[in-house]
Amino acid sequence: MESFDEVVTARLPALLRYAAVLAGDRDLAQDIVQDSLVRAHARWKRIGRMDRPDLYLRRMVLNEYLSLRRRRARRAALEQARRDPVEHDPDHAVGHADRADLWARLADLPPRHRAVLVLRYYEGLADGEIAEVLGCALGSVRVWRSRALATLRLDLELEASR
């Protein structure tokens, strides 16, 4: 069993990136991860014995994000995300304008659809790992990803036809 400190040292950068992509704000991401890790530390005897405590930590970060989002007004969260888009790693960037446009489109998706796309295409997780992180069935992951991509595709087609 890895110690809490070892897991946090190894996984903190990835958890912060994950939270930043979900929340769209680095400062808010730090708060989400901090709150999640405080809760995880209190339960580490159980979490540390899991096969993949890192997936459980991601789930905790997602739950904290969803709870925070529910507490805030949807409009305020979306406007903040548009005002302060996440600065992605240059290797993943396709240009500032494209990133801002993509961020705005992701911000309009339902939270679960958005989480699936982030976990799949930003974090590189397989469907089974995403299902474990989200605590849902594998079929749900596939449906949510399909619906999210269809929504993005439709948005792009509508914009192109204007």
N, C-alpha and C positions, 0 to 999 in steps of 0.2 A: 504494500500500500504506500503510495507516494504521500508525502506530507502536504499539507495545505500550502505552505510556502513554496515548495517545489512546483506544484501545479500552477500556482498563481504566477510565479516567475516565468515559467515556460509559456503560459497561455494568455497573460495579460495583454500583450499587444494585439493578439487576434481578437480577444473579447472586446477591446476598445474599438477596433476597426468595425467589428460586427455591430456594436451598439451605435457607432457613428453613422453607419449606413442605414440602420433602422430608424434612428431618431433624426438624422439630418443635421445634427448639431454636436460638435465635439465636446463642448462643456456639459451638455445634457447627457451625452454618452458616458462621460466620466462619472456623473452622478448615478446613472443607471447601473454601471458596472460596480461602483463602490457599494451601493445598496445591495446588489446581488451577492457580492463577495462577503459582506457582513453577515447576510443570512446563511450563505454557504459555510462560513467559518463555524457558525453555531451548530451546524449539522454535519460537520466534516467526518465524524466517526462513521456515519452511514454513507455519505457521498464518496468518501475516499475508498471504500471497499468495492465500489462499482467498477465494472470492466472499463468503461469510458467516462470517467468523471468530467472530462472536457465537454462531452455532449450534454451532460446534465447542467453544467455551468452555462452553456449556451441557452439551454431551455430556461434557466433562471433569468438570464439577461432578457430573453424574449418576453417572459411573463412580466418582468418589471417594466419593460417598455410598454406592453399592452395595458398594464394597470395604470401607468402614468398617462397614457393616451386617453384612457377612459375618464380619468380625473379631469383632464383638460378639455376644453371645448374643441371639437373637431376643427372648426374654422381657424382657431388660433394656432393649432399645431401645423396645419397645412400652410398657413401664411408664413410661419417661422421657417418652415422647411424651404419655402421658395426664396425667402430673404437671405438665407444662409446655407447655400448648397454645400454638401460635403466635398472637400478637396480629396480626390482619389489619387492613388498611386499613379505616377505618370505612365507606368506600363499598362494600366487599365484605361487610360484616358484616350478619348478620340477627339479631343478638342474642347475648349472651355464652353463654347456655345452648345455643342452637342451634349456635354455633361449636364449643363443647366437644364436643357430641354428634357433629357432623360430623367433627371431628378424630379422635375415638376410632374412628369407623367407617372413616375413611381409613387410620388406623394399622393396622387389621386386614387391609387388602388386601395382596396380594402386591406387592412393590416395583415391578414393571413396570406393573401395573394402576394403582397409585397415581401413578406418574410420568406416565402417559398422561393421567389426570384432571387433575393439576396443570398439565401443559403446555397442555392444551386449555382448561380452564375458569378457571384462575387466570392463566396467562400469555397465553392467547388465541391460541395457535398453531394453524395449520391442520394437517390430518392429514399432509400431505407434509413439513412442517417438523418435526413430531413424529417421523416416521419417520427423518428425517435426524439429529435430536438423539439418538435412541435407537439409531441404526445398525441399523435393521430394515426389513422390508418394510412397505409401506403397509397391506397386508391384516392384518398383525400388529397394527398400531396400532388398526385398526377392531375386530378381535376382542378385544383386551385392553380397549378402552374399553367394548365391549358387555358383556363379562363383568363388568367392574368395576361398571358401572351396574346390571346384573342382580343382582349380589350386594348392592349397597346397597338396591335396591328390595325384594329378598326380606327383608333385615334389617328394613326399615321395615314391611313387611306383617306379619311375624312379631310385631314389637313392637305393632303396632296390634291384632292379634288377641288379645293377652293381656289 
